[in-house]
Amino acid sequence: MEGLKLLAPVWDDYELIDSGGFEKLERFGSYVTWRPEPQAVWDKSLPTERWERLADAVFRRDLRSEERGEWVCRPTMPSRWTVRYVCGDMRLQMRLGLTSFKHVGLFPEQAANWNFIYDCVRRLDAATSRPQVLNLFAYTGGATLAAAAAGADVTHVDSVKQVVSWARENMELSGLNGVRWIVDDALKFVRREVKRGKHYDGIILDPPAYGRGPQGEKWILEQQIGEMLEACAALLQPRGSFLVLNLYSMGLSSLLARTVIHQKFGVPSAEQFGELYFSDRAGKNLPLGVFYRFLR
């Protein structure tokens, strides 16, 4: 066991400029966004006037909704733009866009896991041709791109057709291939894969706290994560494989993830768990989710 880790990726095209007052000011490439952040419970370091001068796009929450809202933008702010992520030989390019749910199509803290995934696949690639990787709740595909860039055949599963199309666009922008695109409920998909006797060399899970499948299937993390992990344990190769689990729900810890993983998969030969974060210019550390990952 390596113990609790705090991971903050280094990324030229991303910067957390400031945070506080339940908001964050971020730079994605050439553009700065201002949006809600429930974990930024402290005070801002920069004055509001400075935020107003820097921000190209500001998310204003709809008072009738907990999640939806609209962006107020400068005339020079595009509706879509691209960023690059480079780490060693891995070179990815992703298209961003302003959504009504405050997201931009990218969770930049996940770059720390992309590095791990890339290294794991490269190690597998030295032992077997075209490692098989399953990415569940895969969103716009950052982890999919990392695995594909390292030489894997990736099965990318998400319940939202438009998001899968976005991920395919990111694959094409990055000059990659070798991805199987699946629009499906993740739990239904893994149940079928178990029945088919499928096996994967790596599995990545990034489940939301709540979600809906394409047929209205309900996902509640605390109620269904056990069954999901049990199915994944049946799908993951018993030797030489890897697993990555992210949890964004406030109140869930990496120790919780470690305990349930050990119960479903057994104790691995090497594991890491902890928090993903970024520091703003004033040195305030903003936690952005917990992770657990292992190697067999």
C-alpha positions, 0 to 999 in steps of 0.5 A: 500500500502506498497510502493516501496521496494528493494529486494535482496535474501539471497542465499548460492549458489549464489554470485555477486562477482563484477560488472562494465564495463557492465559485472558481475562476479558471483558464482553459487555454486562452479563455477564462470562465467563472462558475459555481464550485460548492467546495470553495467554502473560503473567501476569494483572494482576488477582488470581485472587480478582478474576477470581472475583468478576467472572466470571458464567460460567467455562469449564472444559475437559474434560480428555479433549478439546482443545476441549470443556468446560462452563460453570460459571455464577452463578444469575443468568447467563442461557443466552442474552442480547443485545448491540448494536454501534453505529458511525455509522449501523450498528446491529446486535443479536446474540444470545449463548449459552454453547457447549461449545466455549468460544465465545459466538457472537461474535468481537468483534475482527471489528467492525473489519472490519464497519466496513470492510465497511459503508463499502465497501457504502455506496460501492458502493451509491452506484454500483449498486443492491443490491451483491452480497456473498458471506460464506464461513465466515460463522458467526453473521453479524456481517459479513453484518449489516454488509453488509446494514445498508449495503444489500447482498444477502448470500449467507451460507454456513456448513456448520453448520445450527444456526449459520445459524439463529443468524445468521438470528435475529441478522438478525431482531433487527437488523431487517434482510433481504436475506440468502440462507442457504446450508448448504453446504461453502464450497469446494464452493459457490464451485466451483459459483458459478464454473461458474454464471458468478456475480459478487460485488461483495464477498467475505468469508472467515473460514476456520477452521484445520480444519473439516468440511462438512455431508457430512463434507467436510474443510477444512484451511486451509494445503492448501485456501486457495489453491484457495479464493482462486483460485475467489473471484478468478473470482467477484469483480468486476474493478473497484469490488469489495472482499475481506476475509480473516481468518486465526486459525491461530497461525503464519499472518501477514498477510504470508502472506495478502498474498502469496497474495492478490496471486498469485491476484487481482493487486495491488489499488489499495488494501490493508490488512493486519495484526492485530486485537487488544484491550487489557485494562485494564492495557494488555496487547495481546492479538492475536486474528487477522490480516486482509487486505483490499483495494479495487479 
